[in-house]
């Protein structure tokens, strides 16, 4: 008799989990946002999700209007994975620099412009920029593939490796 009770409990639990809908969580960077939708890049994948007036925004932003391209986010979606229930904007870490690789498309005495998967980006070269495999900016040529460690605000090159 106890076995039958345990089996009934197990079936009830399994049935409950089977009926419950799991919400999907997507973590990544915002690559596009409008009042109607948000597109998030996570690794090599992109996902576009619909937004509504009921979408909650927490963290480093308080409204959809404050969410910007480039923000790191964790998004909770509906069970179908098509609409956003909650956007958590993750504050940038002031201590983590990002590494960007790309092909040099232009050079000046105080900046480098790279072309990469994110598009075309320009970074300021300062006297404090660490030099790896080059000594003067003229050592780097248009067409070279280089690696740059950039500041958290993605403006300054904190390190440039001319032969990554």
HELIX and SHEET records of a PDB file:
HELIX    1   1 UNK A    2  UNK A   19  1                                  18    
HELIX    2   2 UNK A   64  UNK A   66  5                                   3    
HELIX    3   3 UNK A  137  UNK A  139  5                                   3    
SHEET    1   A 6 UNK A  45  UNK A  50  0                                        
SHEET    2   A 6 UNK A  37  UNK A  42 -1                                        
SHEET    3   A 6 UNK A  25  UNK A  33 -1                                        
SHEET    4   A 6 UNK A  72  UNK A  77 -1                                        
SHEET    5   A 6 UNK A  84  UNK A  90 -1                                        
SHEET    6   A 6 UNK A  56  UNK A  59  1                                        
SHEET    1   B 6 UNK A  98  UNK A 107  0                                        
SHEET    2   B 6 UNK A 111  UNK A 116 -1                                        
SHEET    3   B 6 UNK A 119  UNK A 132 -1                                        
SHEET    4   B 6 UNK A 156  UNK A 161  1                                        
SHEET    5   B 6 UNK A 145  UNK A 150 -1                                        
SHEET    6   B 6 UNK A  98  UNK A 107 -1                                        
END                                                                             
